[in-house]
């Protein structure tokens, strides 16, 4: 039975290693995971869809970018490809030099989870410890 398009996607983010899970499926980790989390959080909190690589570089500490050779463009491309491969509810589209937008097909329910992602069971229990939860009204 297909999932209705209005049902939110449960996004879990583990800040200890930058792991991101969409519903119960692993998406990505590390800098690319932190990048996904920032974009999703900005979208949910402020309904933003348009971004620039410059603003991401300025928030490098939050994204866990290394001080030298941050390769932000490569990491953004990796995230863009992974989202496309997984047919995720959020996609990244380039709109110009240093500019891109996210397109969100379903509402995002964001959870910042304390603890390592390796502790996540294959299927989620009905409740789990989350430090922060944001929801985009459907």
Residue frames as a rotation matrix with the C-alpha (Angstrom) as fourth column:
UNK 1
0.584 0.812 0.000 0.00
0.812 -0.584 0.000 0.00
0.000 0.000 -1.000 0.00
UNK 2
-0.183 -0.707 0.683 1.60
0.630 -0.618 -0.471 3.34
0.755 0.344 0.559 -1.03
UNK 3
-0.408 -0.057 -0.911 2.25
0.833 -0.432 -0.346 6.00
-0.374 -0.900 0.223 1.60
UNK 4
0.699 0.669 0.251 0.06
0.715 -0.655 -0.245 9.09
0.001 0.351 -0.936 1.22
UNK 5
-0.023 -0.778 0.628 2.14
0.697 -0.463 -0.548 12.07
0.717 0.425 0.552 0.06
UNK 6
0.375 0.199 0.906 0.97
-0.345 -0.877 0.335 14.18
0.861 -0.438 -0.260 3.01
UNK 7
0.939 -0.101 -0.330 2.41
0.332 0.521 0.786 11.81
0.093 -0.848 0.522 5.61
UNK 8
0.718 -0.694 0.060 5.56
-0.695 -0.710 0.111 13.40
-0.035 -0.121 -0.992 7.08
UNK 9
0.440 -0.729 -0.525 9.01
0.159 0.639 -0.753 11.94
0.884 0.248 0.397 6.63
UNK 10
0.986 -0.164 -0.033 10.64
0.020 -0.079 0.997 11.25
-0.166 -0.983 -0.075 9.97
UNK 11
0.445 -0.887 0.123 14.19
-0.042 -0.158 -0.986 12.62
0.895 0.434 -0.108 9.81
UNK 12
0.952 -0.234 -0.199 16.56
0.238 0.152 0.959 11.52
-0.194 -0.960 0.200 12.57
UNK 13
0.511 -0.819 0.260 19.92
-0.191 -0.403 -0.895 13.24
0.838 0.408 -0.363 12.93
UNK 14
0.800 -0.377 -0.467 22.75
0.598 0.431 0.676 12.03
-0.054 -0.820 0.570 15.16
UNK 15
0.906 -0.407 0.117 25.11
-0.373 -0.898 -0.235 14.96
0.200 0.169 -0.965 15.82
UNK 16
0.524 -0.757 0.389 27.90
-0.263 0.291 0.920 12.75
-0.810 -0.585 -0.047 17.19
UNK 17
-0.443 -0.722 0.532 28.76
0.349 0.407 0.844 11.53
-0.826 0.559 0.072 13.66
UNK 18
-0.578 0.245 -0.779 26.35
-0.633 -0.737 0.238 13.44
-0.515 0.630 0.581 11.40
UNK 19
-0.936 0.256 0.240 24.26
0.337 0.844 0.417 10.37
-0.096 0.472 -0.876 10.52
UNK 20
-0.504 0.828 -0.246 20.85
-0.813 -0.551 -0.190 10.97
-0.292 0.104 0.951 8.94
UNK 21
-0.863 0.374 0.340 17.99
0.416 0.908 0.055 8.50
-0.288 0.189 -0.939 8.68
UNK 22
-0.622 0.760 -0.191 14.81
-0.761 -0.528 0.376 9.07
0.185 0.379 0.907 6.69
UNK 23
0.628 0.776 -0.054 12.04
-0.656 0.566 0.499 7.11
0.418 -0.278 0.865 8.39
UNK 24
0.793 -0.349 0.499 13.97
-0.194 0.632 0.750 3.90
-0.577 -0.692 0.433 9.21
UNK 25
0.761 -0.475 0.441 16.42
0.643 0.467 -0.607 4.07
0.082 0.746 0.661 6.26
UNK 26
0.080 -0.852 -0.517 20.00
0.527 -0.404 0.748 5.29
-0.846 -0.332 0.416 6.49
UNK 27
0.969 0.225 0.099 20.71
0.208 -0.533 -0.820 8.21
-0.131 0.816 -0.563 4.14
UNK 28
0.363 -0.864 0.349 24.18
0.267 -0.262 -0.927 9.66
0.893 0.429 0.136 4.77
UNK 29
0.761 -0.134 -0.635 26.61
0.625 -0.110 0.772 10.73
-0.174 -0.985 0.000 7.50
UNK 30
-0.271 -0.957 -0.103 29.50
0.928 -0.288 0.234 13.07
-0.254 -0.032 0.967 8.21
UNK 31
-0.821 -0.118 -0.558 29.69
0.054 -0.990 0.131 16.53
-0.568 0.078 0.819 6.68
UNK 32
-0.832 0.551 -0.067 27.06
-0.113 -0.051 0.992 15.67
0.544 0.833 0.105 4.06
UNK 33
-0.193 0.764 -0.616 24.70
0.846 0.447 0.290 14.53
0.497 -0.465 -0.733 6.86
UNK 34
-0.369 -0.012 -0.929 25.29
0.687 -0.677 -0.264 17.77
-0.626 -0.735 0.258 8.76
UNK 35
-0.978 0.008 -0.211 24.64
-0.153 -0.716 0.681 19.66
-0.146 0.698 0.701 5.55
UNK 36
-0.519 0.843 -0.140 21.33
0.358 0.364 0.860 17.84
0.776 0.396 -0.490 5.03
UNK 37
-0.127 0.462 -0.878 20.35
0.992 0.065 -0.109 18.60
0.007 -0.884 -0.467 8.64
UNK 38
-0.701 -0.182 -0.689 21.07
0.293 -0.955 -0.046 22.31
-0.650 -0.234 0.723 8.25
UNK 39
-0.929 0.358 -0.093 19.03
-0.234 -0.375 0.897 22.59
0.286 0.855 0.432 5.04
UNK 40
-0.317 0.847 -0.427 16.12
0.571 0.530 0.627 20.60
0.758 -0.045 -0.651 6.46
UNK 41
-0.253 0.169 -0.953 16.15
0.926 -0.242 -0.289 22.61
-0.279 -0.955 -0.096 9.69
UNK 42
-0.877 -0.095 -0.471 16.20
-0.005 -0.978 0.207 25.94
-0.480 0.184 0.858 7.86
UNK 43
-0.764 0.640 -0.083 13.32
-0.061 0.056 0.997 24.76
0.643 0.766 -0.004 5.69
UNK 44
-0.131 0.743 -0.657 11.22
0.815 0.457 0.355 23.64
0.564 -0.489 -0.665 8.66
UNK 45
-0.291 -0.041 -0.956 11.97
0.834 -0.500 -0.233 26.61
-0.469 -0.865 0.180 10.92
UNK 46
-0.422 -0.033 -0.906 11.88
-0.076 -0.995 0.071 29.41
-0.904 0.099 0.417 8.34
UNK 47
0.587 0.685 0.432 10.22
0.294 0.317 -0.902 27.82
-0.754 0.656 -0.015 5.27
UNK 48
0.124 -0.658 -0.743 13.38
-0.744 -0.557 0.370 28.54
-0.657 0.507 -0.558 3.27
UNK 49
0.820 0.107 0.563 14.05
0.253 0.815 -0.522 26.82
-0.514 0.570 0.641 -0.03
UNK 50
0.793 -0.540 0.281 16.80
0.101 -0.338 -0.935 29.01
0.601 0.770 -0.214 -1.56
UNK 51
0.775 -0.614 -0.146 20.41
0.219 0.045 0.975 28.73
-0.592 -0.788 0.169 -0.34
UNK 52
0.743 -0.638 -0.200 23.94
-0.503 -0.336 -0.797 29.66
0.441 0.693 -0.570 -1.35
UNK 53
0.509 -0.650 -0.565 27.21
0.620 0.732 -0.283 27.84
0.597 -0.206 0.775 -0.90
UNK 54
-0.354 -0.644 0.678 28.63
-0.021 -0.719 -0.695 31.05
0.935 -0.260 0.241 0.58
UNK 55
0.221 0.500 0.838 26.20
-0.857 -0.311 0.411 30.99
0.466 -0.809 0.360 3.51
UNK 56
0.951 0.087 -0.297 27.02
0.022 0.939 0.345 27.32
0.308 -0.334 0.891 4.08
UNK 57
0.089 -0.992 -0.086 30.73
0.535 0.121 -0.836 28.07
0.840 0.028 0.542 4.15
UNK 58
-0.317 -0.176 0.932 30.11
-0.476 -0.820 -0.317 30.77
0.820 -0.544 0.176 6.76
UNK 59
0.524 0.511 0.682 28.44
-0.850 0.265 0.455 28.18
0.051 -0.818 0.573 9.00
UNK 60
0.087 -0.616 -0.783 31.36
-0.515 0.645 -0.565 25.76
0.853 0.452 -0.261 8.58
UNK 61
-0.805 -0.398 0.441 31.68
-0.568 0.298 -0.767 24.96
0.174 -0.868 -0.466 12.30
UNK 62
-0.042 0.898 0.439 28.04
-0.797 0.234 -0.556 23.85
-0.602 -0.373 0.706 12.40
UNK 63
0.759 0.340 -0.556 28.55
-0.642 0.531 -0.553 21.67
0.107 0.776 0.621 9.32
UNK 64
0.641 -0.601 0.477 31.76
0.015 0.632 0.775 20.14
-0.767 -0.490 0.414 10.65
UNK 65
0.936 -0.341 0.093 33.72
0.071 -0.075 -0.995 21.44
0.346 0.937 -0.045 7.66
UNK 66
0.329 -0.896 -0.299 37.48
0.918 0.228 0.326 21.02
-0.223 -0.381 0.897 7.95
UNK 67
0.450 -0.207 -0.869 39.48
0.099 -0.955 0.279 24.25
-0.888 -0.211 -0.409 8.15
UNK 68
-0.456 -0.668 -0.589 41.54
-0.621 -0.235 0.747 23.39
-0.637 0.707 -0.308 5.04
UNK 69
-0.881 0.078 -0.467 40.09
-0.381 0.469 0.797 22.03
0.281 0.880 -0.383 1.79
UNK 70
-0.525 0.733 0.433 36.48
-0.531 0.115 -0.839 21.85
-0.665 -0.670 0.329 2.90
UNK 71
-0.995 0.097 -0.005 35.26
0.053 0.580 0.813 20.43
0.081 0.809 -0.582 -0.47
UNK 72
-0.517 0.853 -0.067 31.81
-0.231 -0.214 -0.949 21.83
-0.824 -0.475 0.308 0.21
UNK 73
-0.065 0.494 -0.867 30.78
-0.982 -0.186 -0.032 21.63
-0.177 0.849 0.497 -3.46
UNK 74
-0.637 -0.234 -0.734 31.76
-0.436 0.895 0.093 17.96
0.635 0.380 -0.673 -3.65
UNK 75
-0.958 0.280 -0.057 29.88
0.197 0.504 -0.841 17.15
-0.206 -0.817 -0.538 -0.43
UNK 76
-0.290 0.882 -0.372 26.80
-0.558 -0.472 -0.683 19.01
-0.778 0.009 0.629 -1.68
UNK 77
-0.175 0.151 -0.973 26.96
-0.940 0.268 0.211 17.08
0.293 0.951 0.095 -4.96
UNK 78
-0.906 -0.183 -0.381 27.29
-0.070 0.954 -0.291 13.79
0.417 -0.237 -0.877 -3.04
UNK 79
-0.723 0.690 -0.022 24.22
0.042 0.013 -0.999 14.69
-0.689 -0.724 -0.039 -0.98
UNK 80
-0.137 0.670 -0.729 22.29
-0.878 -0.423 -0.224 15.73
-0.458 0.610 0.646 -4.09
UNK 81
-0.418 -0.096 -0.903 23.06
-0.694 0.676 0.249 12.41
0.586 0.731 -0.349 -5.79
UNK 82
-0.986 0.041 -0.161 22.22
0.133 0.774 -0.619 10.33
0.099 -0.632 -0.769 -2.70
UNK 83
-0.480 0.865 -0.149 18.84
-0.291 -0.317 -0.902 12.08
-0.828 -0.389 0.404 -2.32
UNK 84
-0.045 0.436 -0.899 18.09
-0.997 -0.079 0.012 11.44
-0.066 0.897 0.438 -6.01
UNK 85
-0.727 -0.311 -0.611 19.15
-0.396 0.918 0.003 7.76
0.560 0.245 -0.791 -5.77
UNK 86
-0.929 0.326 -0.177 16.85
0.337 0.542 -0.769 7.21
-0.155 -0.774 -0.614 -2.80
UNK 87
-0.366 0.817 0.446 13.94
0.400 -0.294 0.868 9.18
0.840 0.496 -0.219 -4.31
UNK 88
-0.664 0.009 -0.748 13.90
0.739 -0.147 -0.657 11.10
-0.116 -0.989 0.091 -1.02
UNK 89
0.405 0.911 -0.075 11.18
0.908 -0.410 -0.083 13.59
-0.107 -0.035 -0.994 -0.13
UNK 90
0.682 -0.274 -0.678 13.78
-0.128 -0.958 0.257 16.38
-0.720 -0.088 -0.688 -0.25
UNK 91
0.470 -0.535 0.702 15.77
0.881 0.335 -0.335 17.03
-0.056 0.775 0.629 -3.43
UNK 92
0.088 -0.543 -0.835 18.49
0.181 -0.815 0.550 19.57
-0.979 -0.200 0.026 -4.24
UNK 93
0.599 0.127 0.791 18.44
0.799 -0.030 -0.600 21.51
-0.053 0.991 -0.119 -7.52
UNK 94
-0.530 -0.796 -0.292 21.20
0.694 -0.605 0.390 23.87
-0.487 0.004 0.874 -8.71
UNK 95
0.616 0.788 0.003 19.80
0.674 -0.525 -0.519 27.27
-0.408 0.322 -0.854 -9.69
UNK 96
0.881 -0.401 0.251 22.99
-0.141 -0.729 -0.670 29.11
0.452 0.555 -0.699 -10.62
UNK 97
-0.037 -0.983 -0.178 26.61
0.190 0.168 -0.967 29.57
0.981 -0.069 0.181 -9.71
UNK 98
-0.911 -0.413 -0.016 26.89
0.057 -0.088 -0.995 29.01
0.409 -0.907 0.103 -5.96
UNK 99
-0.480 0.826 0.297 23.10
-0.857 -0.368 -0.361 28.87
-0.189 -0.428 0.884 -5.60
UNK 100
-0.841 0.299 -0.451 20.68
0.090 0.899 0.428 26.00
0.534 0.319 -0.783 -5.16
UNK 101
-0.219 0.830 0.513 17.23
-0.944 -0.314 0.106 25.25
0.249 -0.461 0.852 -3.89
UNK 102
-0.973 0.040 0.228 15.63
-0.042 0.938 -0.344 22.37
-0.228 -0.344 -0.911 -2.07
UNK 103
-0.294 0.918 -0.267 12.33
-0.731 -0.036 0.681 20.89
0.616 0.396 0.681 -3.13
UNK 104
-0.911 0.039 0.410 10.36
-0.316 0.571 -0.757 19.12
-0.263 -0.820 -0.508 -0.43
UNK 105
-0.626 0.668 -0.401 7.60
-0.230 0.333 0.914 16.75
0.745 0.665 -0.054 -1.54
UNK 106
0.320 0.695 -0.644 6.38
0.522 0.439 0.732 15.76
0.791 -0.570 -0.222 1.94
UNK 107
0.738 -0.045 0.673 6.44
-0.504 -0.699 0.507 17.49
0.448 -0.714 -0.538 5.33
UNK 108
-0.154 -0.872 -0.464 9.57
0.068 0.459 -0.886 16.84
0.986 -0.168 -0.011 7.41
UNK 109
0.932 0.317 0.173 9.43
-0.176 -0.021 0.984 15.80
0.316 -0.948 0.037 11.05
UNK 110
0.141 -0.990 0.008 12.90
-0.251 -0.043 -0.967 16.46
0.958 0.134 -0.255 12.45
UNK 111
0.998 0.045 -0.040 14.44
0.023 0.321 0.947 14.69
0.056 -0.946 0.320 15.46
UNK 112
0.104 -0.989 0.104 17.91
-0.643 -0.146 -0.752 15.42
0.759 0.011 -0.651 16.79
UNK 113
0.871 0.309 -0.383 18.79
-0.030 0.811 0.585 12.22
0.491 -0.498 0.715 18.63
UNK 114
0.313 -0.759 0.570 21.22
-0.947 -0.205 0.247 11.85
-0.071 -0.617 -0.783 21.52
UNK 115
0.306 -0.290 0.907 23.54
-0.230 0.902 0.366 8.88
-0.924 -0.321 0.209 21.30
UNK 116
-0.691 -0.679 -0.248 25.34
-0.435 0.116 0.893 7.07
-0.577 0.725 -0.376 18.50
UNK 117
0.077 0.710 -0.700 23.50
-0.997 0.054 -0.056 5.98
-0.002 0.702 0.712 15.36
UNK 118
-0.628 -0.373 -0.682 24.91
-0.439 0.895 -0.085 2.46
0.642 0.246 -0.726 15.81
UNK 119
-0.926 0.320 0.201 22.41
-0.069 0.380 -0.923 2.02
-0.372 -0.868 -0.330 18.67
UNK 120
-0.247 0.880 -0.406 19.47
-0.923 -0.341 -0.178 2.37
-0.294 0.331 0.897 16.25
UNK 121
-0.292 0.216 0.931 17.49
0.052 0.976 -0.211 -0.85
-0.955 -0.014 -0.297 15.79
UNK 122
-0.894 -0.046 0.446 16.51
0.429 0.207 0.879 -1.96
-0.133 0.977 -0.166 12.29
UNK 123
-0.085 0.901 0.425 12.96
0.550 -0.313 0.774 -0.83
0.831 0.299 -0.469 12.98
UNK 124
-0.721 -0.204 0.663 12.15
-0.282 -0.787 -0.549 2.08
0.633 -0.582 0.510 15.22
UNK 125
-0.630 0.579 -0.518 10.20
0.773 0.405 -0.488 1.61
-0.072 -0.708 -0.702 18.42
UNK 126
0.352 0.879 0.322 7.09
0.868 -0.435 0.237 3.73
0.349 0.196 -0.916 18.88
UNK 127
0.991 -0.084 0.105 9.09
-0.116 -0.928 0.355 6.25
0.068 -0.364 -0.929 20.93
UNK 128
0.274 -0.949 -0.156 12.74
0.892 0.311 -0.328 7.14
0.359 -0.049 0.932 21.20
UNK 129
0.311 -0.225 -0.923 14.79
0.647 -0.661 0.379 9.76
-0.696 -0.716 -0.060 23.03
UNK 130
0.146 -0.242 0.959 15.04
0.851 -0.463 -0.246 12.92
0.504 0.853 0.138 20.98
UNK 131
-0.532 -0.424 -0.733 16.66
0.762 -0.616 -0.197 16.11
-0.368 -0.664 0.651 22.15
UNK 132
-0.612 0.299 -0.732 14.94
-0.359 -0.930 -0.079 18.38
-0.704 0.215 0.676 19.65
UNK 133
-0.397 0.545 0.739 11.88
0.814 0.581 0.009 17.96
-0.424 0.605 -0.674 17.48
UNK 134
-0.641 0.251 -0.725 10.66
-0.425 -0.903 0.063 20.30
-0.639 0.349 0.686 14.74
UNK 135
-0.324 0.568 0.756 7.65
0.731 0.658 -0.181 19.74
-0.601 0.494 -0.629 12.52
UNK 136
-0.983 0.097 -0.159 6.54
-0.180 -0.713 0.678 21.45
-0.047 0.694 0.718 9.35
UNK 137
-0.244 0.960 0.138 2.77
-0.357 0.044 -0.933 21.94
-0.902 -0.277 0.332 9.42
UNK 138
-0.734 -0.013 0.679 1.14
0.491 0.681 0.544 19.72
-0.469 0.733 -0.493 6.80
